[in-house]
Amino acid sequence: MNRKEFIKNMGAAASAMTLGLGCSKEAAASGAVDSGKTVVPAGKAAVVYFSWSGNTRFAAETIAKKAGATLFEIKAEKPYNSDFNKCCDEAKPECYGKKLRAIKPIEGLDLTKYDAVFVGTPDWWGTMAPPVRTWVTQNKAALKDKTVCIFQTHGGGGMERVGREFAEVVGDAAKVLPPKAFPGSSIKSATKALEAFVTDRITVK
Ligand SMILES: Cc1cc2nc3c(=O)[nH]c(=O)nc-3n(C[C@H](O)[C@H](O)[C@H](O)COP(=O)(O)O)c2cc1C
């Protein structure tokens, strides 16, 4: 099963989510509680991401560069299988069950140093990758009052449930800006869109 077949064969629930939206998927799934630009002092932004095959890493690096942010990677304690099909099989029950996957401590990350936190995930089975769910769950209290903004890369499904479920996990205490989905296969040509994602949301001063 290649990536295209994967999308085609995604479970009924995920397909219904993907196809059933009459309005913009992004707006419908955003879960955003605020919009507009937030002023962030220079050096006060962080980008925290998980990536299995590199697309979200590229997005995270580009966003961090534009925002002058410090970059941190979330790593599963037990890495997922490096084979695409096996990884899909391993992740499916975790994603549908909203399970947490144990993650390694992130060296040097002290959230008290940051005002704005971008969080990046691949779209896995219509939602955030379990290590991201774990990180957000563990850091929910520390994200209180911070500007938080999620971005994701996907294989054709668009935003799906990622923005909405992220907002549910992080809760009302954080200021959640509108999330954005980027097609993973063309991420290396999306530098301008990634930069606009940052400048549409925050002003670094
Ligand atoms: C386990 C797994 C599940 C996936 N589920 C979806 C999905 O539900 N919808 C979708 O559009 N793409 C899905 N994809 C494709 C990835 O979201 C896409 O390739 C993404 O850009 C990968 O990011 P990464 O390179 O940072 O890991 C899935 C990929 C994997 C490995």
The ligand as a Gaussian input file, in Angstrom:
#p B3LYP/6-31G(d) Opt

LIG

0 1
 C        0.868000       6.320000      10.165000
 C        0.484000       7.296000       9.093000
 C       -0.830000       7.715000       8.997000
 C       -1.194000       8.673000       8.031000
 N       -2.490000       9.080000       7.971000
 C       -2.847000      10.048000       7.079000
 C       -4.197000      10.520000       7.027000
 O       -5.074000      10.087000       7.756000
 N       -4.487000      11.489000       6.123000
 C       -3.532000      12.020000       5.295000
 O       -3.827000      12.916000       4.499000
 N       -2.245000      11.589000       5.331000
 C       -1.886000      10.611000       6.202000
 N       -0.579000      10.177000       6.253000
 C        0.431000      10.852000       5.414000
 C        1.213000      11.907000       6.220000
 O        0.352000      12.770000       6.956000
 C        2.063000      12.823000       5.319000
 O        2.865000      12.083000       4.477000
 C        2.904000      13.784000       6.173000
 O        3.373000      14.849000       5.370000
 C        4.090000      13.084000       6.782000
 O        4.788000      13.952000       7.616000
 P        6.242000      13.580000       8.170000
 O        7.117000      13.408000       6.937000
 O        6.634000      14.746000       8.974000
 O        6.138000      12.323000       8.934000
 C       -0.207000       9.217000       7.153000
 C        1.107000       8.747000       7.251000
 C        1.457000       7.807000       8.209000
 C        2.887000       7.333000       8.307000

